[in-house]
Amino acid sequence: MARVRTPLILAGLMACGLSAHAQTEVTPGAGAITVSTHDGNLPGNTVDNSLATRWSANGDGQWIRFDLGTSQTLAHVRIAFYNGNTRTSRFDLQLSNDGAAWTNVLTNVSSGGTTTQEQTFDFADQSARYVRYMGHGNSVNLWNSLTEVSIFAAGVPARVTPTPTPTPATPRATPTPTPTQSGGTVLFRNTGTVSGWNGTVVEHRGSVTTVSSPVYKGSEGLRVQQIYDPNYSGRYHSEVYRNDGYRPGQRRFYGFAFYIPSNWQTVGQGYNIAQFIANFGDTGCDDWMPSTMMWFTNSGLSTRVKQGTICNQSIRTFGNFATLSYGVWHRIVIDGNWQANTSGHLRVLVNGTTRLDQTGLQTTLSDPSNRTFSVRFGMYANSWYDQKRMDGTQSTRTLHYDHFSIGTTLADADPAAW
C-alpha cells in the first residue's frame, strides 16, 4: 500500500544469511489507471492508500488497467478487496507490453475471503508495462471491488551474506536441479491403493477406486472422480488422507505421481489436487480450514500458504509456477518447513526439478494449540462449489494418482526413488 519507491528487501532471507532479491514498488498514480467502467467509485481510489475507498464495477469481465510508463520486470502484486473478509473475489491477472496483447500470469484465482488487508499474489518474473485485473465477480454476486492495489518489480540481487547457492525470492523460469538426499525416515508409503489411509472423503457422486491402468509403477493406481450435478449445492471432494500431515515446527517431504487424462477439457476453472487441513471449530473463527493447497488451472500448477493467525488470516498465492502436460505422469514433491514465523520455506519439485522455492516466509498459521494438519490427495472440484457452476461440457472429471510417500528427506518422498 505504501507508495515509497524504495527497494523492499526480504527480511526473512537476510535474517537467515541468504542472498535476497530487492523488490521495488512501481505502482503508478491515479492518472495512469483506466477501467472498463465504474459505478462512481473511481479507479484512482485503488492507489490512494486508503482501505475506506474503492473502485467498483458490476459484471463478469470488468477490468482495471495500470500503466507503468515503461516495461519493467514484475514480480508480484498486492490487492485489497472490498468486503474481503466476508467473501472471495475471482479474477485473472494479465500483463502486456503494448496494451493490446495480454498474457495471463494468474488465471481464475480467488482471494482468501478472510481479510480486508492487501493479499500477495506471486507469479514468475515477467517483463510488462501494463498490468490488468480482469474481474469475474465474487462469491456473493458479480461485483468487482478493489480498495488498494500495489505492484512490485524485481530488482537486482541485494548484497547480503553471500552463499554458494542463492535462493531466489520468486519463482524463476530456469529450473534448478535438486540433489537427492539420503538418511531420512519414511513415515508413510502407498503404491496406489485405497488401503493404508486414515480415510477417504468422497462427496455426492464422487469416487476413489483402485484401477490397473494407467499406473505410474507396478500394477495398480488410484482413480479419483467427481461428477457435476446442477441440482446439488454441496462440495465436490474425492480424496484420500493421512491424519499426520504435519505439526507446526516440522519439516516434511510429500511425494506423489499424478496423471491428467489426455482428453481433459481446458476451461478457466481450477481443480485442487492436494491440501493440508485442520479443524479450527473450537476457535470461533473457522471450522475445517485448509492452509496450503495445490491446484491446476488448464496447464498451470499453483499453490498457496496461509499466514497470520487463525482469526486474522492472509493468503499468499504462487500462481502458475509450473506447466503440466496431459496424458503423461508427473512426479510432485512438496518440501514444507512448516513455521508460524518467517523461518519457514516451501519448495515444490516437478519431475525432479525445483519449480518453486520460497524461503523466509510464514508457511502455517500461528496457533496456540499447535494442532496437527492432515494431508489430503485427490480431486476437489472447488470451482464448482465456489462459483456455483461448471464451465465447459465435461461434467465427469477424472484424475489418476500413484506412489504416495511422506518422509523427512527428498529421497523418502520422490516417487522415482522407490
C-alpha positions in Angstrom: 0.0 0.0 0.0 2.9 2.4 0.7 3.9 4.3 -2.4 7.6 4.8 -1.4 9.7 3.9 -4.4 12.5 2.2 -2.4 13.6 -1.5 -2.6 11.9 -3.8 -0.2 14.4 -6.5 0.9 13.0 -9.8 2.0 13.9 -9.6 5.7 13.4 -13.3 6.3 16.2 -14.2 3.9 18.6 -11.7 5.4 18.0 -13.0 8.8 18.9 -16.4 7.7 22.1 -15.2 6.0 20.8 -15.9 2.5 21.0 -13.8 -0.6 17.8 -12.0 -1.4 16.4 -10.1 -4.3 15.3 -6.5 -3.9 11.8 -5.6 -5.0 10.7 -2.1 -5.7 7.1 -0.8 -5.7 6.2 0.6 -9.1 2.5 1.3 -8.6 1.5 4.3 -10.8 -0.5 7.3 -9.8 -4.3 7.7 -10.4 -3.7 9.3 -13.8 -2.2 6.2 -15.3 -5.2 4.0 -14.4 -8.0 3.1 -16.8 -11.1 0.9 -16.4 -13.8 -0.8 -18.4 -16.4 1.0 -16.3 -17.2 2.1 -12.7 -20.2 2.9 -10.6 -19.0 6.2 -9.3 -16.3 4.6 -7.1 -13.3 5.7 -9.2 -10.2 3.8 -10.3 -7.8 6.2 -8.6 -9.2 5.0 -5.3 -7.1 1.9 -5.6 -3.9 3.9 -5.2 -4.9 6.4 -2.5 -3.5 4.5 0.5 -7.0 4.1 2.0 -8.9 0.9 2.6 -12.1 3.0 3.0 -12.3 3.9 -0.7 -12.6 1.6 -3.7 -13.1 1.0 -7.4 -16.2 -1.0 -8.3 -17.7 -2.4 -11.5 -20.5 -4.9 -11.9 -20.3 -7.8 -14.3 -18.0 -10.7 -15.4 -15.1 -9.4 -17.4 -14.8 -5.9 -16.0 -11.2 -4.7 -15.7 -8.9 -2.1 -14.2 -5.5 -1.4 -16.0 -2.3 0.1 -14.6 0.2 1.8 -17.0 3.7 1.7 -15.5 5.1 4.0 -18.2 7.9 1.7 -19.3 8.3 -2.1 -19.4 9.7 -3.5 -16.2 10.3 -7.0 -14.8 7.4 -7.6 -12.5 7.5 -9.9 -9.5 4.1 -9.8 -7.7 1.1 -7.7 -6.8 -0.8 -7.0 -3.6 -4.5 -6.5 -3.7 -7.0 -5.5 -1.1 -10.7 -6.4 -1.7 -13.8 -4.6 -0.6 -15.6 -6.8 2.0 -12.6 -9.2 1.6 -13.2 -10.7 5.0 -16.7 -11.9 4.1 -16.4 -13.1 0.5 -13.9 -14.3 -2.1 -13.2 -12.4 -5.3 -12.3 -14.3 -8.5 -10.0 -12.8 -11.2 -7.3 -13.2 -13.9 -4.1 -11.1 -13.6 -2.8 -10.1 -17.1 0.4 -8.4 -18.3 1.2 -6.7 -21.6 4.0 -4.7 -23.1 1.8 -2.8 -25.6 -1.7 -2.7 -24.0 -3.1 -4.9 -26.8 -1.7 -8.4 -26.5 -2.2 -9.8 -23.0 -0.7 -12.8 -21.1 -2.4 -14.4 -18.1 0.1 -14.8 -15.3 -2.7 -15.8 -12.9 -5.9 -17.5 -14.2 -9.1 -17.8 -12.3 -7.5 -17.3 -8.8 -9.5 -16.3 -5.8 -8.9 -14.0 -2.8 -8.7 -15.6 0.6 -12.0 -14.3 2.0 -10.7 -13.7 5.4 -9.2 -10.2 5.4 -9.7 -6.6 4.1 -5.9 -6.1 4.1 -3.8 -6.4 1.0 -3.1 -10.0 -0.1 0.0 -11.0 -2.0 -0.2 -12.8 -5.4 3.1 -14.0 -6.8 3.9 -15.1 -10.3 7.0 -15.9 -12.3 9.0 -12.7 -13.1 7.9 -11.2 -16.4 8.5 -8.0 -18.3 5.5 -5.8 -18.8 4.4 -2.2 -19.0 0.7 -2.8 -18.3 -1.0 -4.7 -15.5 -4.7 -5.6 -15.8 -7.0 -7.1 -13.3 -9.8 -8.9 -15.1 -12.6 -9.5 -12.6 -15.1 -12.3 -12.6 -17.2 -11.2 -9.6 -17.2 -12.6 -6.1 -18.8 -15.5 -4.2 -21.9 -13.4 -3.5 -22.5 -11.5 -6.7 -20.8 -10.2 -9.9 -19.4 -7.0 -8.4 -15.7 -6.4 -8.7 -14.5 -4.1 -6.0 -10.8 -3.3 -5.1 -9.8 -1.0 -2.3 -6.0 -1.0 -2.9 -3.5 -2.3 -5.5 0.3 -2.3 -5.2 2.6 -3.5 -8.0 6.2 -4.7 -7.4 9.1 -5.1 -9.8 12.0 -7.5 -9.3 15.2 -5.6 -8.5 18.9 -6.5 -8.7 20.2 -9.0 -6.1 20.8 -7.4 -2.7 24.3 -7.9 -1.4 23.7 -9.7 1.9 25.9 -12.5 3.2 26.8 -14.5 0.1 26.2 -18.2 -0.1 27.3 -20.7 -2.7 23.8 -21.2 -4.0 21.5 -18.2 -3.6 17.8 -18.9 -3.2 15.6 -16.7 -5.4 12.8 -14.8 -3.7 10.4 -15.6 -6.5 10.0 -18.5 -8.9 12.4 -18.4 -11.8 11.8 -19.6 -15.4 15.1 -21.5 -15.3 14.6 -24.7 -13.3 17.1 -25.6 -10.6 18.4 -29.2 -10.4 17.9 -30.6 -6.9 20.3 -33.2 -5.4 18.9 -36.3 -3.8 19.1 -36.5 -0.1 19.5 -39.7 2.0 19.4 -40.9 5.5 15.9 -39.9 6.3 12.8 -41.6 7.7 9.9 -42.9 5.7 6.7 -42.0 7.6 4.2 -43.4 5.1 4.0 -45.1 1.7 1.2 -46.2 -0.6 1.5 -47.9 -4.0 -1.7 -46.5 -5.4 -4.4 -48.4 -3.3 -7.3 -47.4 -1.2 -5.9 -49.3 1.8 -3.5 -47.9 4.4 -5.0 -44.4 4.6 -6.7 -43.0 7.6 -9.8 -42.5 5.5 -11.4 -41.1 2.3 -13.5 -38.0 1.7 -16.0 -38.7 -1.1 -19.0 -36.4 -1.6 -22.1 -36.8 -3.7 -21.4 -38.7 -6.9 -17.6 -38.8 -6.5 -15.5 -41.9 -6.2 -12.0 -43.2 -5.2 -11.1 -46.6 -6.7 -8.1 -48.8 -7.4 -7.5 -49.4 -11.1 -5.0 -51.3 -13.2 -4.4 -48.6 -15.8 -3.0 -46.1 -16.1 -0.3 -46.6 -13.4 3.0 -44.9 -12.7 4.7 -48.1 -11.4 3.6 -51.6 -10.5 0.2 -53.0 -11.2 -2.3 -50.6 -9.6 -3.1 -46.9 -9.0 -5.9 -44.7 -7.7 -8.6 -43.2 -9.9 -10.4 -40.2 -8.3 -13.5 -38.9 -10.0 -16.2 -36.2 -9.5 -19.4 -35.7 -11.4 -21.1 -32.3 -11.6 -24.8 -32.1 -10.6 -26.6 -28.7 -11.2 -29.2 -29.6 -8.6 -26.5 -30.2 -5.9 -25.3 -27.3 -3.7 -22.6 -29.1 -1.7 -18.8 -29.6 -2.2 -17.1 -32.0 -4.5 -14.3 -33.8 -2.7 -12.8 -37.2 -3.8 -9.7 -37.6 -1.7 -7.7 -40.0 0.5 -6.0 -38.6 3.6 -3.5 -39.1 6.4 -4.1 -37.6 9.7 -0.4 -36.9 10.5 0.3 -34.4 7.7 2.4 -32.0 9.8 2.5 -30.2 13.1 3.8 -26.6 13.1 7.5 -26.6 13.6 8.1 -29.7 11.5 9.8 -30.1 8.1 8.4 -32.9 5.9 8.5 -34.1 2.3 5.4 -35.3 0.4 5.6 -37.1 -2.9 3.1 -38.4 -5.3 2.7 -39.1 -9.0 -0.4 -37.9 -10.8 -1.9 -38.0 -14.3 -4.3 -35.8 -16.2 -6.1 -37.7 -18.9 -5.3 -36.6 -22.5 -9.0 -35.8 -23.1 -9.1 -33.3 -20.2 -11.2 -30.3 -21.4 -9.5 -27.0 -20.7 -11.7 -24.3 -19.1 -11.0 -21.4 -16.8 -11.8 -23.4 -13.6 -9.2 -24.8 -11.2 -9.1 -28.3 -9.6 -7.4 -28.9 -6.3 -5.0 -31.9 -6.2 -3.5 -31.8 -2.6 -4.2 -29.8 0.6 -3.4 -29.6 4.2 -6.4 -29.1 6.5 -7.2 -28.9 10.2 -10.3 -28.4 12.4 -10.5 -25.0 14.0 -14.1 -25.3 15.2 -13.0 -24.6 18.8 -11.7 -21.1 17.9 -14.9 -19.4 17.0 -13.2 -18.0 13.8 -13.2 -21.0 11.4 -14.2 -24.7 11.2 -12.4 -27.1 8.9 -9.9 -24.9 7.2 -7.1 -25.7 4.6 -3.8 -23.9 4.9 -1.7 -24.9 2.0 -3.5 -26.1 -1.2 -2.2 -27.1 -4.6 -4.3 -26.9 -7.8 -4.1 -26.7 -11.5 -6.0 -24.5 -14.0 -5.6 -25.7 -17.6 -1.8 -26.4 -17.7 -0.7 -24.1 -14.9 0.2 -25.5 -11.4 -0.4 -23.2 -8.5 -0.2 -23.3 -4.7 -0.6 -21.1 -1.6 0.2 -20.7 2.0 -1.9 -19.2 4.8 -0.2 -16.7 7.1 -1.1 -14.7 10.2 -3.3 -16.0 13.0 -6.4 -18.2 13.0 -8.7 -15.2 13.4 -6.7 -12.8 11.2 -5.5 -14.8 8.2 -4.0 -13.8 5.0 -3.2 -15.8 1.9 0.0 -15.8 -0.2 -0.5 -17.4 -3.7 2.2 -18.7 -6.0 0.4 -18.9 -9.4 1.3 -20.9 -12.5 4.8 -21.8 -11.3 5.0 -25.0 -13.4 3.4 -26.2 -16.7 1.7 -29.6 -16.8 1.0 -31.8 -19.7 -2.0 -34.1 -20.3 -1.7 -37.8 -20.9 1.6 -38.2 -19.0 2.6 -38.9 -15.4 4.1 -36.1 -13.3 6.1 -36.6 -10.1 5.3 -33.9 -7.5 7.4 -33.4 -4.3 6.4 -30.8 -1.7 9.1 -29.8 0.7 7.5 -27.9 3.6 9.2 -26.4 6.6 6.0 -25.5 8.4 6.7 -22.5 10.6 4.4 -19.8 12.1 7.2 -17.2 11.6 9.4 -16.1 8.7 11.8 -19.0 9.2 9.7 -21.3 7.1 10.1 -22.4 3.4 8.0 -24.0 0.7 9.6 -25.8 -2.2 7.9 -27.8 -5.0 9.6 -30.1 -7.4 8.0 -31.3 -10.6 9.6 -34.3 -12.3 12.7 -33.9 -10.2 13.3 -30.2 -10.9 12.7 -27.4 -8.4 9.9 -25.2 -9.9 9.1 -23.2 -6.8 11.5 -22.2 -4.0 10.2 -19.7 -1.4 12.2 -19.1 1.8 12.0 -16.7 4.7 8.2 -16.8 4.9 5.5 -17.9 7.3 4.1 -21.2 6.0 1.4 -22.0 8.5 -0.9 -20.2 10.9 0.1 -19.1 14.3 -1.9 -21.5 16.5 -1.6 -21.6 20.4 -2.9 -25.2 20.3 -0.2 -26.3 17.7 -2.7 -28.6 16.2 -1.8 -31.2 13.6 -2.8 -30.8 9.9 -3.9 -33.8 7.9 -2.8 -34.1 4.3 -5.2 -35.0 1.5 -4.5 -36.1 -2.1 -7.1 -36.4 -4.8 -9.6 -34.1 -6.5 -11.6 -31.3 -5.0 -13.5 -29.5 -7.8 -13.6 -26.4 -5.7 -14.6 -24.1 -8.5 -17.9 -25.9 -9.0 -18.8 -25.2 -5.4 -17.3 -21.6 -5.1 -18.7 -20.4 -8.4 -21.9 -22.4 -8.3 -21.5 -23.6 -11.8 -19.5 -25.8 -14.2 -17.6 -24.3 -17.1 -17.4 -26.4 -20.3 -19.2 -29.6 -21.2 -17.1 -32.2 -19.4 -19.2 -33.0 -16.3 -17.3 -36.1 -15.3 -13.7 -35.2 -14.2 -11.1 -37.9 -13.6 -7.5 -37.8 -12.3 -5.1 -40.7 -11.5 -2.6 -41.0 -8.6 0.1 -43.4 -7.7 3.2 -43.8 -5.4 2.4 -41.6 -2.4 5.1 -41.1 0.2 5.8 -38.9 3.3 9.2 -38.7 4.8 11.9 -36.5 6.3 14.1 -36.2 3.1 13.6 -35.8 -0.6 14.7 -39.4 -1.2 12.0 -40.6 1.1 9.3 -38.9 -0.9 10.3 -38.8 -4.6 8.2 -41.5 -6.4 11.2 -42.2 -8.7 13.4 -43.2 -5.7 11.4 -46.3 -4.6 
